[in-house]
């Protein structure tokens, strides 16, 4: 659990990094570690802080490590795309500072990350997140003061990327403006409508909320803040407190696809045969300028896999919101059985075929359910 004093800290935690964490095989050059940030400003609540990285001239299977002499910073894990730092909650009455050295074998100089943590926070809320699946979770909100009225909600981190809010005040202002619109449409004040919203948002005492139909592989922000209403006016009675929830991607079946192709006069003929898979599958052709193109020799990363899964899910969700059923979406956009696809290619670019199995459980939005098969044209 963490508390917001600066939204820049909030955005640091929730905005996805631009690096995929992939490595290129070393051909004699010195390894170079590139980070998405070299200065971290952390609030007093601490928490699990991701530091995204990429390695140039790296060695396959080799990941960076860290060194730090401060006991309040430790390494949680290193994946193919991020270094997860565990920052302890501050018990100091002033800011504290640390330097983390990111090391890599045969790299001449360590990469330095400068960390500033705010002073001790008096957290007003704690959260307990349970029953996390790839599309749902349960959250228990526990205010320190059991008598205050407070907001108990969750939001996809993509909101902060797309909305551009850059202060705590603007986040709450945008939220309350939305509810004021609902109130006015129903001839009510903000004070009258907030306790009547369904699902319920305003609570006192401990509260448990179940969230369903969430986007797999995404990071969500669980948040609370004390709030009082008077007519159409509101006043915060506590700072915003929050924690992050990262949903897994669905279970991946062991599915492969036989992909063969021929190209004649810029027309590609692609033959696809599923191996031990009788359901629907998605076929995408990514040119080398696409965010989903992986240069030859590079490995699939967790970041890439989540991005691809989220893109398919988002496309399906938008189509279903427009009236399609999951089945009709898959019939219109996916394939089943052996397929022969013919399409024109721009010879100015390299292309990559991406094929993965998809499924829809209990008439839910279809999701990617196999690690993609990749073939370069």
Secondary structure, 3 states (H helix, E strand, C coil): CEECCCHHHHHHHHCCCCCCCCEEECCCCCCEEEECCCEEEECCCCEEEEEEEEEEEECCCCCCEEECCCCCEEEEEECCCEEEEEECCCCCCCCEEEEEEEECCCCCCCEEEEEEECCCCCCCEEEEEECCCCCCEEEEEEECCCCCCEEEEEEECHHHHHHCCCCHHHHHHHHHHHHHHHHHHCCCCHHHHHCCCCCCCEECCCEEEEECCCCCCCEEEEEEEEEEEECCEEEECCCCEEEEEECCCCCCECCEEEEEEEEECCEEEEEEEEECCCCEEEEEEEECCCCCCCCCCCCCCHHHHHHHHHHHHHHHHHHHHCCCCHHHHHHHHCEECCEEEEEECCCCCCEEEEEEEEECCCCCCCEECECCEEEEC
